[in-house]
């Protein structure tokens, strides 16, 4: 019998908080203020996922799971809900 243990997934904010802010910024070649903004938005831009995976801060699976928890209208580039309703009218 095969038993699969579910991993506890962290949010993007938790992933970043579990590491040193300066280390993440250095690995991603971004200022600390940018990384801080990712924490506040609870969203790590996909362009940095592979870097964070390769540096051992997280896995691509955990990042994808964290992103799937974000409501679609809060994703970067999403249209505000009000404009969608106006288009439907």
PyMOL commands that place a pseudoatom at each C-alpha (Angstrom):
pseudoatom trace, name=CA, resn=UNK, resi=1, chain=A, elem=C, hetatm=0, pos=[0.000, 0.000, 0.000]
pseudoatom trace, name=CA, resn=UNK, resi=2, chain=A, elem=C, hetatm=0, pos=[1.294, 3.441, -0.938]
pseudoatom trace, name=CA, resn=UNK, resi=3, chain=A, elem=C, hetatm=0, pos=[0.602, 6.259, 1.472]
pseudoatom trace, name=CA, resn=UNK, resi=4, chain=A, elem=C, hetatm=0, pos=[1.054, 9.788, 0.190]
pseudoatom trace, name=CA, resn=UNK, resi=5, chain=A, elem=C, hetatm=0, pos=[1.684, 12.396, 2.839]
pseudoatom trace, name=CA, resn=UNK, resi=6, chain=A, elem=C, hetatm=0, pos=[0.298, 15.844, 2.000]
pseudoatom trace, name=CA, resn=UNK, resi=7, chain=A, elem=C, hetatm=0, pos=[2.862, 18.605, 2.263]
pseudoatom trace, name=CA, resn=UNK, resi=8, chain=A, elem=C, hetatm=0, pos=[1.938, 21.687, 4.189]
pseudoatom trace, name=CA, resn=UNK, resi=9, chain=A, elem=C, hetatm=0, pos=[2.220, 24.519, 1.697]
pseudoatom trace, name=CA, resn=UNK, resi=10, chain=A, elem=C, hetatm=0, pos=[3.263, 28.003, 2.722]
pseudoatom trace, name=CA, resn=UNK, resi=11, chain=A, elem=C, hetatm=0, pos=[1.890, 31.214, 1.294]
pseudoatom trace, name=CA, resn=UNK, resi=12, chain=A, elem=C, hetatm=0, pos=[4.243, 33.359, -0.769]
pseudoatom trace, name=CA, resn=UNK, resi=13, chain=A, elem=C, hetatm=0, pos=[4.509, 35.774, 2.173]
pseudoatom trace, name=CA, resn=UNK, resi=14, chain=A, elem=C, hetatm=0, pos=[5.446, 32.936, 4.529]
pseudoatom trace, name=CA, resn=UNK, resi=15, chain=A, elem=C, hetatm=0, pos=[8.094, 31.651, 2.105]
pseudoatom trace, name=CA, resn=UNK, resi=16, chain=A, elem=C, hetatm=0, pos=[9.691, 35.099, 2.038]
pseudoatom trace, name=CA, resn=UNK, resi=17, chain=A, elem=C, hetatm=0, pos=[9.378, 35.643, 5.797]
pseudoatom trace, name=CA, resn=UNK, resi=18, chain=A, elem=C, hetatm=0, pos=[11.067, 32.301, 6.492]
pseudoatom trace, name=CA, resn=UNK, resi=19, chain=A, elem=C, hetatm=0, pos=[14.257, 33.581, 4.822]
pseudoatom trace, name=CA, resn=UNK, resi=20, chain=A, elem=C, hetatm=0, pos=[16.424, 36.644, 5.315]
pseudoatom trace, name=CA, resn=UNK, resi=21, chain=A, elem=C, hetatm=0, pos=[15.035, 39.522, 3.262]
pseudoatom trace, name=CA, resn=UNK, resi=22, chain=A, elem=C, hetatm=0, pos=[18.521, 40.568, 2.158]
pseudoatom trace, name=CA, resn=UNK, resi=23, chain=A, elem=C, hetatm=0, pos=[19.364, 37.026, 0.998]
pseudoatom trace, name=CA, resn=UNK, resi=24, chain=A, elem=C, hetatm=0, pos=[16.211, 36.803, -1.132]
pseudoatom trace, name=CA, resn=UNK, resi=25, chain=A, elem=C, hetatm=0, pos=[16.880, 40.258, -2.594]
pseudoatom trace, name=CA, resn=UNK, resi=26, chain=A, elem=C, hetatm=0, pos=[20.459, 39.298, -3.425]
pseudoatom trace, name=CA, resn=UNK, resi=27, chain=A, elem=C, hetatm=0, pos=[19.451, 35.971, -5.028]
pseudoatom trace, name=CA, resn=UNK, resi=28, chain=A, elem=C, hetatm=0, pos=[16.797, 37.703, -7.145]
pseudoatom trace, name=CA, resn=UNK, resi=29, chain=A, elem=C, hetatm=0, pos=[18.977, 40.754, -7.854]
pseudoatom trace, name=CA, resn=UNK, resi=30, chain=A, elem=C, hetatm=0, pos=[16.217, 43.047, -6.644]
pseudoatom trace, name=CA, resn=UNK, resi=31, chain=A, elem=C, hetatm=0, pos=[16.175, 45.761, -3.974]
pseudoatom trace, name=CA, resn=UNK, resi=32, chain=A, elem=C, hetatm=0, pos=[14.859, 44.760, -0.558]
pseudoatom trace, name=CA, resn=UNK, resi=33, chain=A, elem=C, hetatm=0, pos=[11.942, 47.152, -1.066]
pseudoatom trace, name=CA, resn=UNK, resi=34, chain=A, elem=C, hetatm=0, pos=[10.772, 45.019, -4.015]
pseudoatom trace, name=CA, resn=UNK, resi=35, chain=A, elem=C, hetatm=0, pos=[10.900, 41.830, -1.970]
pseudoatom trace, name=CA, resn=UNK, resi=36, chain=A, elem=C, hetatm=0, pos=[9.052, 43.602, 0.850]
pseudoatom trace, name=CA, resn=UNK, resi=37, chain=A, elem=C, hetatm=0, pos=[6.297, 44.532, -1.623]
pseudoatom trace, name=CA, resn=UNK, resi=38, chain=A, elem=C, hetatm=0, pos=[5.986, 40.850, -2.619]
pseudoatom trace, name=CA, resn=UNK, resi=39, chain=A, elem=C, hetatm=0, pos=[5.395, 40.040, 1.062]
pseudoatom trace, name=CA, resn=UNK, resi=40, chain=A, elem=C, hetatm=0, pos=[2.665, 42.667, 1.340]
pseudoatom trace, name=CA, resn=UNK, resi=41, chain=A, elem=C, hetatm=0, pos=[0.969, 41.436, -1.856]
pseudoatom trace, name=CA, resn=UNK, resi=42, chain=A, elem=C, hetatm=0, pos=[1.527, 37.771, -0.865]
pseudoatom trace, name=CA, resn=UNK, resi=43, chain=A, elem=C, hetatm=0, pos=[2.706, 37.212, -4.418]
pseudoatom trace, name=CA, resn=UNK, resi=44, chain=A, elem=C, hetatm=0, pos=[6.139, 36.344, -5.772]
pseudoatom trace, name=CA, resn=UNK, resi=45, chain=A, elem=C, hetatm=0, pos=[6.387, 37.217, -9.485]
pseudoatom trace, name=CA, resn=UNK, resi=46, chain=A, elem=C, hetatm=0, pos=[6.709, 34.014, -11.549]
pseudoatom trace, name=CA, resn=UNK, resi=47, chain=A, elem=C, hetatm=0, pos=[9.948, 35.258, -13.112]
pseudoatom trace, name=CA, resn=UNK, resi=48, chain=A, elem=C, hetatm=0, pos=[11.709, 34.643, -9.785]
pseudoatom trace, name=CA, resn=UNK, resi=49, chain=A, elem=C, hetatm=0, pos=[10.279, 31.217, -8.976]
pseudoatom trace, name=CA, resn=UNK, resi=50, chain=A, elem=C, hetatm=0, pos=[13.092, 29.220, -10.561]
pseudoatom trace, name=CA, resn=UNK, resi=51, chain=A, elem=C, hetatm=0, pos=[15.700, 31.338, -8.765]
pseudoatom trace, name=CA, resn=UNK, resi=52, chain=A, elem=C, hetatm=0, pos=[14.054, 30.730, -5.385]
pseudoatom trace, name=CA, resn=UNK, resi=53, chain=A, elem=C, hetatm=0, pos=[13.745, 27.014, -6.149]
pseudoatom trace, name=CA, resn=UNK, resi=54, chain=A, elem=C, hetatm=0, pos=[17.390, 26.716, -7.219]
pseudoatom trace, name=CA, resn=UNK, resi=55, chain=A, elem=C, hetatm=0, pos=[18.590, 28.572, -4.114]
pseudoatom trace, name=CA, resn=UNK, resi=56, chain=A, elem=C, hetatm=0, pos=[16.601, 26.171, -1.920]
pseudoatom trace, name=CA, resn=UNK, resi=57, chain=A, elem=C, hetatm=0, pos=[14.130, 28.660, -0.432]
pseudoatom trace, name=CA, resn=UNK, resi=58, chain=A, elem=C, hetatm=0, pos=[11.110, 26.766, -1.758]
pseudoatom trace, name=CA, resn=UNK, resi=59, chain=A, elem=C, hetatm=0, pos=[9.967, 24.472, -4.553]
pseudoatom trace, name=CA, resn=UNK, resi=60, chain=A, elem=C, hetatm=0, pos=[8.148, 25.224, -7.778]
pseudoatom trace, name=CA, resn=UNK, resi=61, chain=A, elem=C, hetatm=0, pos=[5.275, 23.083, -6.497]
pseudoatom trace, name=CA, resn=UNK, resi=62, chain=A, elem=C, hetatm=0, pos=[4.939, 25.167, -3.340]
pseudoatom trace, name=CA, resn=UNK, resi=63, chain=A, elem=C, hetatm=0, pos=[5.062, 28.423, -5.320]
pseudoatom trace, name=CA, resn=UNK, resi=64, chain=A, elem=C, hetatm=0, pos=[2.386, 27.188, -7.726]
pseudoatom trace, name=CA, resn=UNK, resi=65, chain=A, elem=C, hetatm=0, pos=[0.185, 26.112, -4.843]
pseudoatom trace, name=CA, resn=UNK, resi=66, chain=A, elem=C, hetatm=0, pos=[0.633, 29.520, -3.200]
pseudoatom trace, name=CA, resn=UNK, resi=67, chain=A, elem=C, hetatm=0, pos=[-0.312, 31.260, -6.431]
pseudoatom trace, name=CA, resn=UNK, resi=68, chain=A, elem=C, hetatm=0, pos=[-3.416, 29.118, -6.824]
pseudoatom trace, name=CA, resn=UNK, resi=69, chain=A, elem=C, hetatm=0, pos=[-4.666, 30.472, -3.491]
pseudoatom trace, name=CA, resn=UNK, resi=70, chain=A, elem=C, hetatm=0, pos=[-4.726, 34.046, -4.838]
pseudoatom trace, name=CA, resn=UNK, resi=71, chain=A, elem=C, hetatm=0, pos=[-8.143, 35.178, -6.122]
pseudoatom trace, name=CA, resn=UNK, resi=72, chain=A, elem=C, hetatm=0, pos=[-8.015, 35.654, -9.896]
pseudoatom trace, name=CA, resn=UNK, resi=73, chain=A, elem=C, hetatm=0, pos=[-8.983, 39.331, -9.723]
pseudoatom trace, name=CA, resn=UNK, resi=74, chain=A, elem=C, hetatm=0, pos=[-5.959, 40.010, -7.477]
pseudoatom trace, name=CA, resn=UNK, resi=75, chain=A, elem=C, hetatm=0, pos=[-3.387, 38.553, -9.874]
pseudoatom trace, name=CA, resn=UNK, resi=76, chain=A, elem=C, hetatm=0, pos=[-1.000, 41.061, -11.472]
pseudoatom trace, name=CA, resn=UNK, resi=77, chain=A, elem=C, hetatm=0, pos=[-2.546, 42.464, -14.653]
pseudoatom trace, name=CA, resn=UNK, resi=78, chain=A, elem=C, hetatm=0, pos=[-6.100, 41.429, -13.731]
pseudoatom trace, name=CA, resn=UNK, resi=79, chain=A, elem=C, hetatm=0, pos=[-8.870, 43.838, -14.597]
pseudoatom trace, name=CA, resn=UNK, resi=80, chain=A, elem=C, hetatm=0, pos=[-10.718, 45.410, -11.673]
pseudoatom trace, name=CA, resn=UNK, resi=81, chain=A, elem=C, hetatm=0, pos=[-14.078, 43.764, -11.021]
pseudoatom trace, name=CA, resn=UNK, resi=82, chain=A, elem=C, hetatm=0, pos=[-15.969, 47.026, -11.677]
pseudoatom trace, name=CA, resn=UNK, resi=83, chain=A, elem=C, hetatm=0, pos=[-14.681, 47.274, -15.250]
pseudoatom trace, name=CA, resn=UNK, resi=84, chain=A, elem=C, hetatm=0, pos=[-15.724, 43.662, -15.948]
pseudoatom trace, name=CA, resn=UNK, resi=85, chain=A, elem=C, hetatm=0, pos=[-19.252, 44.425, -14.750]
pseudoatom trace, name=CA, resn=UNK, resi=86, chain=A, elem=C, hetatm=0, pos=[-19.409, 47.556, -16.917]
pseudoatom trace, name=CA, resn=UNK, resi=87, chain=A, elem=C, hetatm=0, pos=[-18.407, 45.544, -19.992]
pseudoatom trace, name=CA, resn=UNK, resi=88, chain=A, elem=C, hetatm=0, pos=[-21.133, 42.987, -19.283]
pseudoatom trace, name=CA, resn=UNK, resi=89, chain=A, elem=C, hetatm=0, pos=[-23.842, 45.661, -19.093]
for i in range(1, 89): cmd.bond("trace and resi %d" % i, "trace and resi %d" % (i + 1))
show_as sticks, trace
zoom trace
